[in-house]
Amino acid sequence: MTAATSTPLITPRQLRRTVLLVAALNLGYFFVEAAVALRIGSVSLFADSVDFLEDTAVNLLIALALGWTIHRRARMGKLMAVIILVPAVAALWQAVTKFGDPHPPEVLSLALTAGGAIIVNSVCALILTRIRHHGGSMSTAAFLAARNDVFANAAIILMAGLTAWVHSGWPDIVLGLGIVLLNGSAAKEVWDVAEEEGLAAKALAGEAVDDD
């Protein structure tokens, strides 16, 4: 609450324009990364490409939800927590299907594509930093998604080097499963923030708030 009051005031128009820009950046790179991931057979890169699609949805939902009450924002925050789990399911499916044939992905394409993803996600995270305390759980969802994607992309580049060394697809599979855990953690954080907003909405409405 103190962070929100100490940051510059962000108007709904500025917030909407910001999240729509981030949505466009994510959607554009989704097609790039998904195409490369499918061509080289990378579990981690495919999971990360779905992350871009998820981030697109999250930011579009923020634009649609502007002007809503705190109660409706809390409900939308919980929906976004579920959306964050989508790439986790995709990564898990790809990993399971590759268990029987863990061939290594093409290292150079993997590293270059992940490097491009770092640039896109870093730009998105910087753009979203100034609005992360505005819009409640929705802007929190967008910022956490962009931040976590930067870490995931850096891990993919490191994994590409390991893959070149061991000539195995297992590092790619293991990292894909790691992205599952990363998204699960972000989803929990967003859900917790949405729960707090839901309690605040009840308090403002004069409803009883359960301690459990």
Buried (B, 14 or more C-beta within 10 A) or exposed (E): EEEEEEBEEBEEEBBBEBBBBBBEBBBEBBEBBBEBBEEBBBBBBBBBBBBBBBBBBBBBBBBEBBEBEBBEBBBBBBBBBEBBBBBBEBBBBBBEEBEEEBEBBBBEBBBBBBBBBBEBBBBBBEBBEBBBBBBBBBBBBBBBBBBBBBBBBBBBBEBBEBBBEEEEBBBBBBBBBBBBEBBEEBBEBBBEBBBBBBBBBBEEEEEEEEEE
